[in-house]
Amino acid sequence: MDRMISKLSVCCLTPALMVALSIGAEVAQASQSPSPFSFNLVALGNVGSSLNPKTADVQGTAAIVGNLYGSGWSAGDDASSTAGYSLYVGGTANFSGGSIGAGGMQVGGDLTLNNFGTGSPIVSGGNLYGTNSGTLSGPVTLAGENNSQLTFTGTLEQNSSFSPSFNPQSLTGYFDNLSSTYASLSPTVPPSNVVNQGSTLTIDATAGQQVVNLAAGEFGDQTNVNINFSGGSYSSNYLIINVPDTSLSMNYLTFNFTGISASHVLVNANSLRTLTLTGGGNYNLLAPTANVNYSSGSFAGNLIVNNLTGGGESDLGYFFNPPATAVETPEPAAFGLLFFGAASVLSLRKRL
């Protein structure tokens, strides 16, 4: 597919970095679907389990490729933050209590709602189950049938065709590819400008779009990360922090920003497989193969992982905002072929 790309002059912006950073902007332009970084929480695997359901809420929109097991769990509490539905689930969804924002939910498979009531729309590609109390006063559309004991005061449509407005599976290939691309970038910040002292990591950078590749162990067990940009502007300064660790424990980590917006900083942990997160944080994390035990706290930003368990909540923050580039927007249908093609190739890697 041919694309016309006009010249873009940005300090310290290499061709490889320009391509990598602009992918998110192109996706947002390509269709009316939610852009990948508009989600407060992205799980490329499952959220919770049948034995240990997820309990804490997501203020913004959540996208889950696999299955959701929630107990007293909610999504889309802040209606202004949602992009379409408040919750997208590719597999099955099981709720015991909880709530859903005004955008409602789209579930690819069967949906179980116990002690759950809402006036928001519900769309499911399977059957609806549920016992005990619960009233659904909003529209409910099922590809399967209603096998629940819930009360309906809104409309109920069964055996309807299921045409998802957005397929969460598309995020798998996108984030796998993006994370790998970021990880392959050469660092642009001199090692002397990265100081790890005590429990504080300080990164000093000049104006432009920069990359820092940390050594193994430098990001773990920090309390503060100070990011200082000299020159430039909030609109032109960007930083990708590549973390090589395969296992990390992050406790009450706080980012402090000078000369750069939090929405222009992304922590990319492409090799991370196990993450223990306590106390949340105020940054954007891309760790597409990480199985995360998020025990407690509030994470304000994009949290993009594989499987997620624990009682920590996801709060609204300064979501990562890749810089826009002057590109000719591809046709949505053609772009979709590339999008899902990447997903099918990269999803061959087994997610544990």
C-alpha positions, 0 to 999 in steps of 0.5 A, a space after each residue: 500500500 502506497 502512502 505519501 509522507 510529507 517532510 517532518 522536521 523534529 530535533 533528534 528524530 531519526 527515521 526509525 524513531 519517527 516510524 515507531 512513534 507514529 504508529 499509534 497516531 496512524 491507527 487512530 487516523 485509520 478508523 473510528 475504532 478506539 485508538 490503542 492508547 485510549 484504553 486505561 487498561 489493556 490485557 492481552 491475556 486474561 483479567 482475574 481467574 475463576 478462583 481469584 477474580 479481579 476486584 478493583 475498578 478501571 476509571 477509563 475504558 478497558 480492553 481485554 483480549 481473553 477472559 474477564 473474572 470480576 468480583 465487585 469490579 467496574 469499568 468506565 466509571 468516568 463516562 468522559 474517558 470512554 471510547 465507544 463501550 466502557 469495556 471490551 472483552 474478546 472472550 467470556 466475562 463473569 461478573 459477581 457484583 460490580 458496575 459498568 459505565 454509561 458506554 456499556 460493554 461488548 463481550 465476544 463470548 458468554 456473559 455471566 452477571 450475578 448480583 449485577 444491574 445496569 442501565 448501560 447497553 450490553 452486547 454479547 456474542 454468546 449466551 447470557 447467564 446470571 442468578 440472584 438479584 439484578 436488573 438490566 434496564 438498558 438494551 441487551 443484544 445477544 447472539 445467543 440466548 438469555 439463560 439468566 434469572 435477571 430482570 429486564 426492564 429494557 429491551 432484550 434481543 436474542 439470536 441476533 448477529 454479532 458484529 463487534 464494533 472493535 475486536 480486542 484481538 487486534 491489539 495483540 499484534 499491534 502492541 507486540 510489534 510496537 514494543 519490539 520496534 521500540 526495544 530495537 531503537 538505539 539509545 540517544 541519551 548518553 549513559 552519563 545522563 542516566 544516574 541511578 542513586 539510592 532509590 532514585 533514577 534520574 534521566 537528563 535529556 535535551 530537546 527532541 524525541 529521545 530513547 533511553 535503554 536501561 541496564 538490567 536492574 536499573 528500573 526495579 526497586 526504585 521509589 522515584 524516577 526524575 525525567 528532566 528535559 532541557 529546551 524544546 517544548 512539551 509538544 515536541 519532547 518525547 522519551 521512550 524508556 526501554 527496560 530489558 528485565 524479564 522479572 521486576 518488582 515495582 513498589 510505590 514508584 513515582 515519576 517526576 517530569 520537568 520540561 516534558 509531559 507525562 503523556 509523552 513518556 512511555 516505559 517499554 518492557 518488551 522482555 518482561 514476563 513477571 511483574 509484581 506491582 504495589 502502590 500503583 504509579 503515574 506513568 505509562 507502561 507497555 509490557 505486552 508479555 508480562 503476567 502482572 500481580 497488581 496487589 494494591 494502589 492506583 495506577 494512573 496511565 496506560 497499563 498494557 500487560 498480558 495477564 492481570 491479577 490482584 486488587 490494584 485499580 486503574 485511574 485516569 492519567 496522562 495516557 501516552 500520546 504518540 506524535 502525529 505525523 503528516 501521512 495520507 490516511 490509508 483506507 480502513 479496510 486495507 489497513 485492517 488487513 495489515 492490522 489483523 495480519 500482524 496479529 495473526 503472525 505474532 499471536 503464534 507466540 504462546 501467552 502463558 
